[in-house]
Amino acid sequence: MDKIFTPPEKTDRDGRAIFAPYPLRKVEAILTSHGFNVIVTPPEKLEKVVSKGAKVIGINTHDPLGIEPVSMKLSIIFGGGKTWTAKFFEELGEKIKKIKSKYDIKVVVGGAGAWQLEKEPPEWIDVVFIGHAEIDFPEIVKKLEEGEKVPRVVKARYPKKLSEIPPIINAARGGEVQITRGCPRGCWFCSVTPDTFISFPIDYILKEVEVNMRAGIKDVSLITDDMMLYGAKSLREVNHDAIIRLYTELKKAGVDYINFAHISAAPVKLSPRTIKEMSEIAGWNEQKAVSPVVGLETGSEKIFNKYMKMKAFPWGYNNWKDLIVEATAIMNDSYIYPCYTMTIGYPDETDEDVEQSIKLVEYIIDHKPIAWIFPLPVIPMGTSKIRDNPLPAIERLPSRYWDLLYMTWKYDLQITRKLARTITATSKNKVVRSLATYLIDKVFNNVEWYFKQLKESKGKSALSYKDLNLNTTYGVMWAIAQLFKLAFSSSG
């Protein structure tokens, strides 16, 4: 399946990746600035690169055990079992073992998913590195190269000054550049909370954009935990001028399409004019829209005030449902179609709490917004305030979760069908566009029965699929057969 879902990355003759994930490009820049010889390479070229005398392998991972929120949700609703991300990481581990047996080399694993490996690191990993690389990573690599002893798990310090964070020197996949780091809202479930909040200056951002553009990437994807916090000094304000200047300079630099990762509802309500001008400058429209992640989290007053009290600031819980509706309308008017995520399954969360979340979602849907809503199991990420909580499981989720899941699935399907052309327009591959359109039109519309089963059985029906292994030929053929069955069942 890896040839379909993770096709080989392009490299030069030496195995250097032409494009790579932004975190790897950041580590590359950091180590290069400290005098190290660095090669960023995809897994399939790893042995070729190592054979040239490498002393340390560094691996960036996002979800090595398959327990980040989206993976965990999909795993739970399909009966549990290993995700593809976990399977791929396992396979990479087998490859690394062979390389280590052949060469005298050390292995460091870091990245956003490194926390998943903290308690039980696989034996082939020498160091699990948790946190940003700027301050401590060069010293760790130096010690490993010189054969010095290094702790099995290293928790890095956070950089506090811009001068400690070098810009990327080679192209990042998808035209990614970082414009802020950290978030001052302090949500307990969030792994970003400990970071010192930084807004990167425009000249710094443009340097990274230029690196990507020299490699032929004309689009930019802005990495931020809240687009509207760029340049802000506090949560009480939106720095309209800083944001508009950033977008203006990006377009002047020749950027075709501006995308961004996250935004919060509260600052959207604070400054609707900023949203409007962002859209006008970027040229968003029905065929070129953006769909950032936005935290909806919960409708429960108890859960909201305990775990995410600053989410609505400068407003509070009592304003939450109207704030969301108003902010969504503002975004929709400017071709921003949010993906609202909810965190469900805190240890002290009851069916009564989820009932309040259901009422919140009903209130939102009544206003017919163009937005998706995804209720995700809350994950105890290793750098968050809830890191000691248990992982979610079917038996630990409140029973009303399945009613919420069913309701949101039905609405999300309506939105997906409504925006089918917008969704498929982002792909330049005609075959991919046609397949995506077909799946939306024929398949997705006919899986309601599955979510209805989950609702009626309180999730237990998912267990009937727990032994299905999509990493085998039989499992893949079975899944394809079911998709075709669903597709043709609607043809009448």
VMD Tcl script that draws the C-alpha trace (Angstrom):
set ca {
  {0.00 0.00 0.00}
  {2.94 2.37 0.48}
  {3.41 2.71 -3.30}
  {-0.13 4.08 -3.54}
  {-0.32 6.27 -0.44}
  {3.35 7.24 0.00}
  {4.96 7.20 -3.46}
  {8.74 7.71 -3.59}
  {9.98 11.28 -3.14}
  {12.16 12.84 -5.81}
  {15.84 13.11 -4.94}
  {19.06 14.22 -6.58}
  {21.92 11.83 -7.43}
  {23.22 11.91 -3.87}
  {19.84 10.97 -2.40}
  {19.00 14.48 -1.21}
  {15.25 15.11 -1.16}
  {14.09 17.84 -3.55}
  {11.17 18.61 -1.24}
  {10.84 17.61 2.41}
  {8.53 18.23 5.38}
  {9.07 21.63 6.98}
  {10.25 20.23 10.36}
  {13.08 18.37 8.63}
  {14.05 21.48 6.71}
  {14.18 23.37 10.01}
  {16.47 20.75 11.58}
  {18.62 20.81 8.44}
  {19.05 24.58 8.77}
  {19.85 24.34 12.48}
  {22.50 21.65 12.10}
  {24.03 23.30 9.02}
  {24.36 26.57 10.94}
  {26.37 24.62 13.55}
  {28.76 23.21 10.96}
  {27.28 19.71 10.44}
  {27.11 18.05 7.03}
  {23.40 17.24 6.63}
  {21.52 15.21 4.03}
  {17.72 15.12 4.14}
  {16.55 11.97 2.42}
  {13.35 9.89 2.12}
  {13.23 6.41 3.73}
  {13.71 4.58 0.43}
  {17.12 6.26 -0.10}
  {18.29 5.93 3.49}
  {20.80 3.09 3.04}
  {22.37 4.81 0.02}
  {22.99 7.94 2.08}
  {24.21 6.08 5.18}
  {26.71 4.10 3.14}
  {28.60 7.33 2.46}
  {29.78 7.59 6.05}
  {26.91 9.04 8.05}
  {27.25 8.77 11.82}
  {23.77 9.76 12.98}
  {20.32 9.13 11.49}
  {17.63 11.60 12.52}
  {13.98 10.67 11.90}
  {11.08 13.10 11.94}
  {7.83 11.44 12.95}
  {4.28 12.73 13.28}
  {2.30 9.68 14.38}
  {4.55 6.65 14.94}
  {2.06 4.63 17.02}
  {-1.10 5.79 15.26}
  {-2.55 7.57 18.30}
  {-2.85 11.18 17.20}
  {-6.50 12.41 17.24}
  {-7.58 11.66 13.66}
  {-5.79 8.29 13.53}
  {-7.22 7.30 16.90}
  {-10.76 8.26 15.86}
  {-10.55 6.21 12.66}
  {-9.00 3.30 14.51}
  {-11.76 3.34 17.14}
  {-14.69 3.58 14.71}
  {-13.28 0.73 12.67}
  {-12.72 -1.62 15.58}
  {-9.24 -0.68 16.73}
  {-6.03 -2.21 15.47}
  {-2.91 -0.74 13.94}
  {-3.10 2.33 11.68}
  {-1.10 2.70 8.49}
  {1.11 5.30 10.13}
  {2.01 2.79 12.84}
  {2.57 0.06 10.25}
  {4.85 2.29 8.19}
  {6.86 3.23 11.29}
  {7.23 -0.45 12.15}
  {8.51 -1.18 8.65}
  {10.94 1.72 8.89}
  {12.18 0.29 12.17}
  {12.95 -3.04 10.48}
  {14.94 -1.20 7.81}
  {16.85 0.78 10.46}
  {17.72 -2.42 12.35}
  {19.39 -3.83 9.24}
  {21.29 -0.61 8.66}
  {22.47 -0.50 12.29}
  {23.69 -4.09 12.08}
  {25.76 -3.15 9.03}
  {27.07 0.29 10.03}
  {28.19 1.88 13.29}
  {25.44 4.47 13.49}
  {23.18 6.11 16.06}
  {19.46 6.88 15.61}
  {17.54 9.87 16.98}
  {13.75 10.13 16.56}
  {12.04 13.49 17.02}
  {9.17 15.49 15.59}
  {5.61 16.20 16.66}
  {4.93 12.53 17.40}
  {8.07 11.79 19.42}
  {6.09 11.97 22.69}
  {4.37 8.70 21.68}
  {7.71 6.89 22.04}
  {8.78 8.36 25.38}
  {7.60 5.55 27.67}
  {8.64 2.54 25.58}
  {11.11 3.47 22.83}
  {11.80 0.65 20.33}
  {15.21 -0.90 20.92}
  {16.60 0.42 17.60}
  {16.15 4.04 18.76}
  {19.12 5.47 20.67}
  {17.52 8.81 21.58}
  {13.94 10.09 21.61}
  {14.16 13.87 21.21}
  {11.06 15.78 22.37}
  {10.64 19.46 21.55}
  {12.23 22.03 19.24}
  {15.72 21.42 17.91}
  {17.31 24.88 18.03}
  {18.87 24.87 21.50}
  {19.79 21.30 22.42}
  {19.78 19.18 19.27}
  {23.18 20.21 17.84}
  {24.87 19.27 21.13}
  {23.07 15.90 21.21}
  {24.20 15.12 17.65}
  {27.78 16.13 18.48}
  {27.85 13.82 21.51}
  {26.43 10.93 19.49}
  {29.03 11.43 16.77}
  {31.82 11.42 19.36}
  {30.48 8.36 21.15}
  {29.52 10.14 24.36}
  {26.65 8.92 26.51}
  {23.30 10.60 25.89}
  {20.02 10.12 27.83}
  {17.52 7.81 26.10}
  {14.87 10.55 26.24}
  {15.79 14.21 25.85}
  {13.27 16.99 26.53}
  {14.51 20.08 24.78}
  {14.44 23.68 25.87}
  {12.35 26.13 23.86}
  {14.05 28.95 21.93}
  {13.03 32.36 23.23}
  {14.66 34.62 20.64}
  {14.31 34.85 16.87}
  {18.10 34.86 16.49}
  {18.12 31.26 17.76}
  {15.86 30.05 14.91}
  {17.54 29.96 11.48}
  {15.32 30.05 8.35}
  {15.11 27.00 6.09}
  {17.74 26.66 3.34}
  {16.01 24.13 1.07}
  {12.44 23.73 -0.18}
  {9.68 22.57 2.16}
  {6.94 20.32 0.84}
  {3.72 22.17 0.02}
  {5.40 25.57 0.24}
  {5.22 25.54 4.04}
  {6.65 28.45 6.03}
  {6.15 29.23 9.70}
  {4.72 32.61 10.71}
  {4.06 32.05 14.43}
  {5.20 29.58 17.04}
  {3.33 28.74 20.23}
  {-0.11 29.75 21.49}
  {-0.97 31.77 24.61}
  {-4.49 30.32 25.13}
  {-3.22 27.54 27.39}
  {-5.67 24.74 26.50}
  {-4.86 21.70 28.61}
  {-5.10 19.19 25.75}
  {-2.73 21.05 23.43}
  {0.92 20.13 22.95}
  {1.72 23.63 21.66}
  {0.84 25.38 24.94}
  {4.35 25.24 26.50}
  {5.92 27.13 23.58}
  {7.00 30.73 23.93}
  {4.79 32.69 21.53}
  {6.72 34.21 18.62}
  {5.57 36.05 15.48}
  {8.22 35.85 12.77}
  {9.07 39.13 10.98}
  {7.96 39.51 7.37}
  {11.52 39.60 6.00}
  {12.24 36.28 7.75}
  {9.07 34.72 6.30}
  {9.87 36.02 2.80}
  {13.33 34.42 2.98}
  {11.68 31.02 3.45}
  {9.09 31.75 0.75}
  {11.92 32.62 -1.67}
  {13.64 29.30 -0.91}
  {10.45 27.45 -1.84}
  {9.82 29.56 -4.94}
  {13.33 28.92 -6.27}
  {12.39 25.23 -6.22}
  {9.26 25.96 -8.27}
  {6.67 26.12 -5.47}
  {4.40 29.08 -6.17}
  {1.89 28.40 -3.39}
  {2.48 29.07 0.29}
  {1.05 27.28 3.32}
  {1.39 29.34 6.49}
  {2.19 27.30 9.59}
  {0.53 28.89 12.61}
  {-1.63 27.85 15.53}
  {-3.81 30.91 14.96}
  {-3.60 33.04 11.83}
  {-5.24 35.97 13.60}
  {-2.59 36.10 16.32}
  {0.14 37.06 13.87}
  {1.85 40.19 15.18}
  {-0.48 40.46 18.19}
  {0.78 41.46 21.64}
  {-2.16 39.95 23.53}
  {-5.34 37.92 23.08}
  {-7.37 41.13 23.35}
  {-6.26 42.38 19.95}
  {-5.85 41.53 16.30}
  {-2.91 43.23 14.62}
  {-4.78 44.06 11.43}
  {-1.92 46.01 9.86}
  {0.65 43.24 10.43}
  {-1.57 40.55 8.90}
  {-2.56 42.64 5.89}
  {1.03 43.67 5.27}
  {2.08 40.00 5.40}
  {-0.53 39.00 2.80}
  {0.32 41.99 0.62}
  {4.04 41.18 0.66}
  {3.37 37.51 -0.13}
  {1.41 38.47 -3.24}
  {4.10 40.99 -4.23}
  {6.64 38.17 -3.99}
  {4.68 36.28 -6.65}
  {2.81 33.76 -4.50}
  {-0.17 32.25 -6.36}
  {-2.20 30.72 -3.55}
  {-2.06 31.50 0.18}
  {-3.23 28.82 2.58}
  {-3.01 28.66 6.37}
  {-3.31 25.86 8.91}
  {-5.26 27.14 11.92}
  {-7.43 30.00 13.07}
  {-9.52 30.68 16.20}
  {-13.10 31.90 16.27}
  {-12.67 34.66 18.86}
  {-10.24 36.90 16.94}
  {-12.33 36.45 13.77}
  {-15.22 38.10 15.62}
  {-12.83 40.73 16.97}
  {-11.81 41.87 13.50}
  {-14.10 40.88 10.60}
  {-12.41 43.47 8.37}
  {-9.12 41.61 8.67}
  {-10.73 38.42 7.36}
  {-12.35 40.32 4.48}
  {-9.10 42.00 3.42}
  {-7.10 38.77 3.75}
  {-9.51 37.12 1.33}
  {-9.47 40.00 -1.14}
  {-5.67 40.11 -1.24}
  {-5.30 36.32 -1.48}
  {-8.01 36.09 -4.15}
  {-9.98 33.32 -2.48}
  {-13.18 32.32 -4.24}
  {-15.49 29.32 -4.67}
  {-12.82 27.42 -6.60}
  {-9.88 28.61 -4.52}
  {-11.03 28.57 -0.91}
  {-9.25 27.65 2.35}
  {-10.31 25.20 5.07}
  {-8.29 25.78 8.25}
  {-8.69 23.79 11.46}
  {-10.68 25.64 14.13}
  {-11.15 24.43 17.70}
  {-14.82 23.96 18.61}
  {-13.88 21.54 21.40}
  {-17.03 21.22 23.54}
  {-20.44 22.55 24.44}
  {-20.08 21.57 28.09}
  {-19.67 24.44 30.53}
  {-17.78 22.19 32.96}
  {-15.34 20.86 30.37}
  {-14.90 24.26 28.69}
  {-14.07 26.12 31.90}
  {-11.68 23.44 33.12}
  {-9.73 22.53 30.00}
  {-9.99 25.48 27.57}
  {-11.13 28.52 29.49}
  {-9.27 31.01 27.27}
  {-10.63 29.57 24.01}
  {-13.30 32.27 23.69}
  {-11.26 35.13 25.22}
  {-11.96 38.06 25.44}
  {-15.40 36.46 25.77}
  {-16.37 33.47 27.92}
  {-18.33 30.22 27.82}
  {-21.71 31.97 27.83}
  {-20.85 33.58 24.50}
  {-19.36 30.44 22.93}
  {-22.20 29.20 20.73}
  {-23.05 32.63 19.31}
  {-19.37 33.44 18.88}
  {-18.93 30.31 16.74}
  {-21.97 31.05 14.60}
  {-20.93 34.67 14.04}
  {-17.30 33.80 13.31}
  {-18.32 31.08 10.86}
  {-20.57 33.48 8.96}
  {-17.71 36.00 8.75}
  {-15.35 33.33 7.44}
  {-17.87 31.89 4.97}
  {-18.44 35.34 3.47}
  {-14.73 35.39 2.63}
  {-14.47 31.80 1.29}
  {-13.02 30.34 4.47}
  {-14.69 27.00 5.21}
  {-13.56 25.86 8.67}
  {-12.93 22.31 9.84}
  {-14.20 22.42 13.42}
  {-12.61 19.86 15.72}
  {-14.07 18.75 19.05}
  {-12.24 17.03 21.92}
  {-14.38 14.34 23.54}
  {-13.57 11.76 26.20}
  {-12.01 13.52 29.19}
  {-11.99 11.27 32.29}
  {-14.52 13.51 34.05}
  {-16.74 13.94 30.97}
  {-20.24 12.47 31.26}
  {-23.13 11.88 28.89}
  {-24.63 15.10 30.25}
  {-21.52 16.97 29.07}
  {-21.75 15.39 25.63}
  {-25.46 16.24 25.53}
  {-24.45 19.89 25.88}
  {-22.01 19.41 22.98}
  {-24.82 17.90 20.91}
  {-27.00 20.94 21.64}
  {-24.13 23.22 20.59}
  {-23.75 21.35 17.29}
  {-27.50 21.42 16.69}
  {-27.46 25.19 17.25}
  {-24.62 25.60 14.77}
  {-26.24 23.36 12.14}
  {-29.52 25.27 12.47}
  {-27.66 28.27 11.04}
  {-26.54 26.19 8.01}
  {-22.84 27.15 8.00}
  {-20.37 25.94 5.40}
  {-18.16 24.05 7.83}
  {-17.22 20.53 8.80}
  {-17.46 19.31 12.40}
  {-15.23 16.47 13.62}
  {-15.67 15.12 17.17}
  {-12.26 13.60 17.97}
  {-11.21 11.53 20.99}
  {-9.05 13.73 23.21}
  {-5.45 12.47 23.22}
  {-3.10 12.81 26.24}
  {-0.17 14.21 24.26}
  {3.12 13.99 26.06}
  {3.78 17.71 26.32}
  {0.22 18.70 27.29}
  {-1.28 19.22 30.75}
  {-3.36 16.02 30.41}
  {-0.41 13.80 29.46}
  {-1.14 11.35 32.31}
  {-4.71 10.64 31.17}
  {-5.46 7.21 29.64}
  {-5.72 6.81 25.90}
  {-9.29 6.80 24.58}
  {-11.08 3.50 23.94}
  {-14.61 2.48 22.92}
  {-15.50 1.44 26.46}
  {-14.25 4.74 27.95}
  {-16.01 7.13 25.58}
  {-19.32 8.56 26.83}
  {-22.18 6.66 25.17}
  {-23.60 9.89 23.73}
  {-20.40 10.34 21.71}
  {-21.84 8.02 19.08}
  {-24.95 10.18 18.70}
  {-22.70 13.20 18.23}
  {-20.59 11.32 15.70}
  {-23.65 10.31 13.68}
  {-25.09 13.82 13.66}
  {-21.85 15.43 12.52}
  {-21.21 12.76 9.88}
  {-24.57 13.49 8.25}
  {-23.92 17.22 8.19}
  {-20.29 16.83 7.05}
  {-21.53 14.74 4.13}
  {-23.87 17.54 3.06}
  {-21.00 20.03 3.14}
  {-18.65 17.68 1.28}
  {-21.19 17.22 -1.50}
  {-21.85 20.97 -1.60}
  {-18.13 21.73 -1.96}
  {-17.18 18.76 -4.16}
  {-15.89 20.98 -6.98}
  {-13.95 23.20 -4.58}
  {-12.35 20.17 -2.90}
  {-11.31 18.46 -6.13}
  {-10.12 21.68 -7.78}
  {-6.98 21.71 -5.61}
  {-5.60 18.64 -7.40}
  {-3.86 19.10 -10.74}
  {-4.26 15.40 -11.52}
  {-7.42 14.75 -13.59}
  {-7.59 11.10 -12.50}
  {-7.42 12.07 -8.81}
  {-10.09 14.73 -9.34}
  {-12.39 12.27 -11.09}
  {-11.89 9.58 -8.44}
  {-12.50 12.02 -5.57}
  {-15.67 13.32 -7.23}
  {-16.89 9.77 -7.80}
  {-16.25 8.76 -4.20}
  {-18.05 11.83 -2.87}
  {-20.98 11.29 -5.19}
  {-21.39 7.54 -4.96}
  {-19.62 6.07 -1.98}
  {-19.74 8.56 0.89}
  {-23.46 9.00 0.45}
  {-24.03 5.29 1.09}
  {-22.09 4.68 4.29}
  {-24.62 6.31 6.57}
  {-25.72 2.84 7.63}
  {-22.29 2.29 9.19}
  {-22.46 5.41 11.36}
  {-26.05 4.57 12.24}
  {-24.86 1.14 13.45}
  {-22.20 2.83 15.56}
  {-24.85 5.09 17.07}
  {-27.29 2.29 17.85}
  {-24.65 -0.07 19.26}
  {-22.75 2.68 21.14}
  {-19.66 1.86 19.10}
  {-19.67 -1.89 19.65}
  {-20.50 -2.66 16.01}
  {-17.01 -1.39 15.11}
  {-15.51 -4.47 16.79}
  {-16.74 -6.68 13.93}
  {-14.02 -5.07 11.76}
  {-11.17 -5.28 14.25}
  {-9.51 -8.26 12.54}
  {-9.58 -6.74 9.04}
  {-6.02 -6.03 7.97}
  {-5.70 -3.58 5.10}
  {-1.98 -4.28 4.95}
  {-2.73 -7.63 3.29}
  {-3.89 -8.29 -0.26}
  {-7.10 -9.88 1.04}
  {-7.90 -6.90 3.24}
  {-7.35 -4.42 0.41}
  {-9.41 -6.45 -2.08}
  {-12.22 -6.79 0.48}
  {-12.26 -3.03 1.08}
  {-12.29 -2.26 -2.64}
  {-15.12 -4.73 -3.19}
  {-17.15 -3.05 -0.46}
  {-16.55 0.39 -1.97}
  {-17.73 -0.77 -5.39}
  {-20.73 -2.44 -3.79}
  {-21.66 0.83 -2.09}
  {-21.06 2.84 -5.25}
  {-23.24 0.74 -7.51}
  {-25.96 0.33 -4.88}
  {-26.84 3.99 -5.42}
  {-26.99 3.83 -9.21}
  {-30.67 3.03 -9.15}
}
mol new
graphics top color blue
foreach p $ca { graphics top sphere $p radius 0.5 }
foreach p [lrange $ca 0 end-1] q [lrange $ca 1 end] { graphics top cylinder $p $q radius 0.2 }
display resetview
